[in-house]
């Protein structure tokens, strides 16, 4: 397979890039090699670039309608071809970002002080969007055994049975653990939500980034109307700067409420023309590109695993079923994890996400973004090794 597209190193500095230009904001130093925020260093598909360039040739960028058949048909075709899933056109709603939709739906479905159940460790924005909306964050900690995570269904049922808890915020596939929830797991989740009248809100933005043999199942497949999916093509095709996402809301009343909130209360009736066109182009023409991307990420994952097995055998790699975010358990490799984090910056000059921000047992992990050319990954792992060696040398001093 030709990996030239993904092997090509692109200088992103000077583009107001969060990962490269503003790494100092989070890590305190500017001259770090970043493996941080979850976008990739890959160029977007050539089909998407062609679409955007053609639109740029038109010199007027006026208000843009999202609510039309062409967009919805592109989304429907993507779900049918990639996930063997049929969508109803009227379910599809625009949202500028996934987190905006999560926030809006939480506000609509719960009252202040009511509970939102979240499986931890979890994407850190979920904590903020729950707590800053004055809702109660209710953790359902995932069980971690033998380098794998699984759902604690006993604890989950206990949390869902409490009358003050109204929403389960699911991440499918799961960030940061990389789990792809199996059909039986999703069936059990839906059954519990139905039993206790819980709304099931599923963030599925990582749905396309799947390991070999993995299958993503959209939550709308399970014949339960009290659900919504929030997702986007931006994570897959690497155009989050174009700000475009969508929600799938089967419930008519909720859908109408969501549209009124979006359009009237928040004044978001017009969308970003480039985000919409990029999504349509990607979904119409770039299925092959996603397959190539997943093969490339599989190759990167193998390189990381081999490197760690040979050079850092006490670091445990959680089985990665989805996403381009590797979850590395460093608890057996160093006794002083904060010291290691400091050495990553001061010695290795490398920025890797501290797992503690994701809650649960994340304090013993690093989250490594492998969505990059292999050359960057090779450099980053060498820097990481130097950081571990520096931390170990300090630990063993008498």
C-alpha positions, 0 to 999 in steps of 0.5 A: 500500500502506498503511504506517501500521503501519510509519510509526508511531513508537513510544517504546521508551525505558523498556522496558529496551530493549537498542537504546534504553535501553542504547545507552551500554553499547556506544557510551559515550553515552546520548543517541544515535539508535540503528540498532544491534542487529537488532531493529526499531522496528515494532509486532508484527502486530495478530493477534499482539497479540490472541493475547497479550492473550487469553492474558494474561486467563488469570491462570495462567502455568504450565509450558508444553509445546512438543512438540505438533501445533498448534505444529508444524503452524503451522511446517509450514504456514509453510514450505509457503506461504512456501518451498514446502518440506515438513517432517516434523513430528518434525524440529521441536525447540524451543530458547530461542534460535538461538544456544543451538541453535548452541552446543549442536549445536557441542558435540555435533558437535565436540570441543574443538580441532576446527574450525568453518568460518565465512564472514566477515564474519559475525554477531559472536555466531558468533565468541563461540559457537565460541571460548568453546566451545573450538572452532577458528574457521576462516574462509572469507572471502567475496570482495568485488567491485563492491559484492557478495559471493560465496563463495570455493569454492576456499578453502571446499573447502580448509577443508572437506577438512581432517580436523580441521574438522567443521562448516560454520556457514552463515548463510542469508540472510547477516548482515551482507552481505545475500546470499541464497544461490542454489540453485546455491551451496547445491547446491555447498555441500551437495556439498562437505559430503557429499564431506568428511563435514561437518555443515552447520549453517544459521542461517536466522533472516533467511529471511522478510526478502527483497528483491523477486524473492529466494527463500530455499531452506531447506537441508533441501531438498537431501537431505542428512541431516547438516544442521540449521536453527536459526531463529525468527519473532522476527526477522521479527515483532519479538518477540525479547523473548519468547525462542522459537526452533526447530531442524529436525533430520532426523537421528533420532540427533542429534535425540534427543541434542539433546532429551536435552541440552535437557531433561535436561542443561540443564533446558529442557523448558518454554517461554515461553508468550508466545513460543510463542503469538506464533510460532503466531499469526504463522505462522497469520495474518500472511503478509500482514504480512510482505509489507507489511514487505518492501515497507516495507523496500524503500522505506527501502532506496531512500531510503538509496541515493538519499540516499547517491548524492546526499550521500555518493557515495563511500560504496558500498552493498552490494546488499541481497538480504535482512535489514533491515541495510544494509552500507555501504562507507565506505573510499573516503569517509574515510581515517580510519575510526576518526575517522568512528566517533568523529564519528558519536557526538560530532557526529551523536549517532547509533549505527551498528554498527562493521563491524569486529566482524564480521571479514573485511573488515568494518573498512571498513563500517558496518552500518545497521539500516533496520528503523524508521519512515522519519522515524527514518531521515531523521533518522539519515541527516542525522546521519550526513552531519554526521558525515562532514562533520566527519571530512572537515573534520579530515582536510583541515586543513593 
